[in-house]
Amino acid sequence: MTTGQLKKTVIIAAVLIILFAMALRVNAPRADLPSHLTFSGSILTDEGNQCHNSRSKVLYGEWFPDDWRITNYNPVLPWIKYTVFKIFGVGLTQLRLVNYIFAFLSLLFFFLTLRSYFRENPNLALLGTFLLGINFFFVMYNKIGTFETSITFWVVLTLYFLEKYRSSLENPVKPNRPYLFLFLSGASAFMAFIFKSIMVYLLPLPFAAVVLVQFFGNTSGNRVSFPDHVKKLIKPVLIILAGIL
């Protein structure tokens, strides 16, 4: 099999895997989910309270008809839900459509991340995407209109940009590309935080990645002193900060 044929086969297989995974999520869009998915009972309540303001804006022209303000938790997602409600009407299926979109993007960028890392063996990327696509808990959470699926997308996107940063260091022809990916990784990590503040622990991830690459990614065999390592970290760290800001 030629390189072109192999690439086309991998693309077709990835599309089929993602479509199958999405079929699991879209199936029975109005069905209730198993209550044992969480100990908190949030499965039964979070969908409603997290779309309350968006629904109120569409139906009554007012974001805050009462004291409930989900925008204090997530200032972006209510606008996305509002847009979907405005176009397709208010309903449970329309609400869950938002998560279907984020689930699709999560699976797509997860595959692209693995494809970049395992470029010598694309079968591992296909296998990893398939396993994530059929994971019971991931499927179930992707089926409901809560914050978790959208947060997962930003986490996956952060990892994708960090992987592109790592791989782009091997291409000296375009020396500025690694910095672009670092900037985007910082922005993606911050979006995860914006979508739910508990994700603040993701913000150090891009910084940790550049430290690891700087100190342990040297494959040239040349010894680099500790002060030189630190100096080379200044620019990447500032670029990540710029992405976050």
N, C-alpha and C positions, 0 to 999 in steps of 0.2 A: 504494500500500500504506500503510495507516494505521500509526501508531506501535506500537499493540498487536500488529498482525499481523507487523510487522517484528521485534519483540521475540520473539514466539513462534517465528518462522522461525529466528532466530539460536539460540534455545535448542535447538530440534530439531536443527539442523545441528551444534551443539556436542556434543550427546549422541551423535549418529551418528558423529562424528569420534572421540570418546573411546572409544566402543564398538569401533570398527574398530581403533583403536590398541591397545586391550586384547586384542582377538582375536589380534593379531600376537604379543603377549607370552604369552598363555595357550596358544597353539598348541604342541603337542608338549612338554608340561611336563617330561618326563623326558629329553629329548634332550640330548646333549652339545653344547657350544658350540664355535665355531671357536677353535682354540688361538692364532691370530694376533691375537686381541683385545688381548692384553697381552704384553709381552716377558718378564714375570716368572714366568709359569707359574702365577700365582695363580688363574686360572680353574679349574685342575685340583685345587686344594687348599683354597682359602679357604672354600668352602661347607661342607666337612666340619669344618674346625677352628673355624669361627665358630658352629657349632651343637652342637659337642661337649659343652659343659657343659649346655646345655638338654636334649639327648637323654639324657645321663647322669642328670639329675635325674628325668626322666619314667620311664626304664627301671629305674634302680637306686636312686632315692631319694637320690642324692648329687650335688651340683653339681661337686665336684672330686675325682674318683676318682684323679687323677694331678696333676701339677704344671702342667697347662695351664689357664690362667684367662683366658678371653676377656673376662670382666667387667672386667679391668684396662684393656681397650681401649674397651669399650662397656658401661656398667653398666645400660643400659635395654633394648636390643634382645634380649639373651638371655631376659629375662622375657617379652617378646612371643612369641618363638619357643617358649618353654616352654608358654605358654598355648595356642598353636595345637596343639602336639604333644599336650598334655593333652586337648584337645577332639577332635581329628581323628586322633590317632595319629602315630607317628613315621614319616616317609617323605620322599623327595625332593620330591614334589609338595606336601606339607604345608609343607615348608621354603620352597619358592618361593612359596607362597601369601602369605606375609608380604610379599614384594617386590611381588606383584601389587597388594596393597592400597596400598602406598606409591606405586607407579607410577600407579595410578588417581588418588590424591589429588594427586600432582605435576602430572599433566595437567589436572586440574580447576582447581587454583589457578593454574596457568600461564595457562589460558584466562581466568579471572576477573581476573588481573592485566592481561593485554592488553586485555580488554573494558573495564576501567576507564580505561586509558590512551588507548585508541583509541575512546572512546565515540561519537565522531562517525562512525566508520567501522568497524563491527563485523566487516566482512569481513577486515580485517587481523588481528583476534584469531582468527578461524577459520583463516585461512591459517597464522599462526604456530603454533597448536596442532596443526594437521595436519602441518606440517613437523617439529615436535618429535616427534610421535607416530609418524612413519615413519622417523625417523633411525636408521640401522642400529646404530650403537654404543649409542645409548640403549635401543633395543629389546633388544639382546643383554644388556646389563647388567641390564635390568629382569627378564630371564628367570631370573636366578640369585640364590641366597639369600645374597648378600654385603651388606656395609654400604653400598655406593655408592648404591643406589636410595633407601634411607631418608635418607641424607645429602642427596641431591638434593631430597627433599621439603622438608626444613627450609630449604634455600637458597631454594627457590621460595616457601615460606611467608613467609620474611623479606622477599623482594622484594614479595610481595603486600601485606603490612602497610605497607611503606614507600610503595607506590603509593597505598594507602588514606589514609595520612598526607598525602601530597601533594595528593590530590584533596579531602580533607576540609577543607583550609585554605581552599578556595573556598566553604565553607558556614558563614557566621558564626552561623547559627541554633543550632548545637550546638558551642560553642567548645571543649569538653573532648574531643571525639572525636579530634582529632589526637594528643593526649597518650596516649590509650588505644592507638592504633595504634603509637605509638612504643614504648610499654611492651611490647606484644606482639612487635614486631620485634626488640627486644633479647632477649626470652625465646626467640624462634625461632632467632636467631643463636647463642645459647648452647646450644640443643639440638643444633644442627649440630656444635658443638664437643664436646658430651658424646657424641654418636654416633661421632665420630672426631676425636681431638685435632688432627690435621693441619688441621682446619677453623678453627683459631684465627685465621687471616687473615680470616675472615668477620666477626669481632667488631667491627672498626672500621667496617664498612659502614653501620650505622644512624647512627653519629656523622658520617660523611662526608656522608650524605644530608641531615641537618639543616643542616650547614654550607653545602652547596650551595644548599639551598632558602632559607636565611636571606640569603645574600649575592647570589644570582643569581635568586631567585624573586620578587623585588619587581616587580609589574606595575603598581603604582599611579602610578609616575612620580615619587614623592616621594623626595628624596635622604635617605639615612640615614647617619649618621656611623659610622665603624668601631667606636668604643666602644659605641654603641647596638646595633650588630649583635652584639657580643660579649655584652652584657648579656642580649639576648634568647635567646642560646644556652644560658644557664645552666640554665634549667628543663628544656628538652628533653633536654639531656645527662644531667641527674640522673634523669630519667624512664627513659631508655634504660638507665642503670646499674642502676636498680631492677629493670627487666625482666630484665637479665642475672643479677643477684643472686638 
